[in-house]
C-alpha cells in the first residue's frame, strides 16, 4: 500500500472526528521514517556490541591497530549486509506514534497499518544500506581519531581480539549517535 492508496481510502471514508487527513498522514510519515531509521541504527549498535563481546572473549595473536581496524570495519560491514533486520508486524504504533493511532477510528487505523509497515520497511532498508557503507568506510576515521599505529607486540592491548572489540564498541557508539542525532 502506498500513500496515494491511503489518501484514496480517506477520500472514500472520511474520519468523522474532523481530522485533517493530510496533516495527519504527513505527521505519520515523518514519524515512521524517523523511528525506522532509529531502529535500524540501534539494531546495528546491538549487533556491534554483540560482536565486541564475542571478540573480547577470544584468544588471539598480536596485531597492529591499523590492520585490525581496517579488517574489522570491512568484516562488520559484510556481516551487517547479511543481517538486515525486518520490520515486524505489531510495530505499527511504535512507528507511527500513539497520537496518530488515537486520533483515528479503529477501522481507519486498520486501513493504514500496512502502509505504515511498508513505509517503515523501505526506510529501514535505506538506512541499513547507509549503515553498511558507513561501517565499511569508517576505518580511516577511527585510525586517525584514535591515533592507531602499525605497531604490534605481545601486550594485552595489542591483541587482535582486544583491538577488534574496542573498534566494535567505537562503531556501536557511532551508531548510537546517528540513531539519535541532536
Number of C-alpha atoms within 10 A of each C-alpha: 14 12 15 9 13 18 16 11 14 16 11 8 11 15 16 8 9 9 12 10 16 11 10 15 17 12 15 20 19 13 19 26 21 18 21 29 25 21 20 26 25 20 21 27 24 16 18 24 20 16 17 23 18 13 19 18 11 12 10 14 13 18 21 17 26 22 19 24 24 19 15 21 25 19 14 20 22 15 14 22 15 10 13 15 16 14 19 10 9 10 14 21 16 13 24 25 16 11 12 16 20 11 15 19 12 10 10 17 17 12 15 24 20 16 18 24 23 16 21 28 20 16 18 26 19 14 19 24 16 14 21 22 17 16 23 20 15 18 22 15 10 18 18 11 9 13 10 16 12 10 12 17 12 10 8 13 15 20 22 25 24 25 25 27 25 20 24 26 20 18 24 24 16 16 24 18 15 16 21 13 8 5
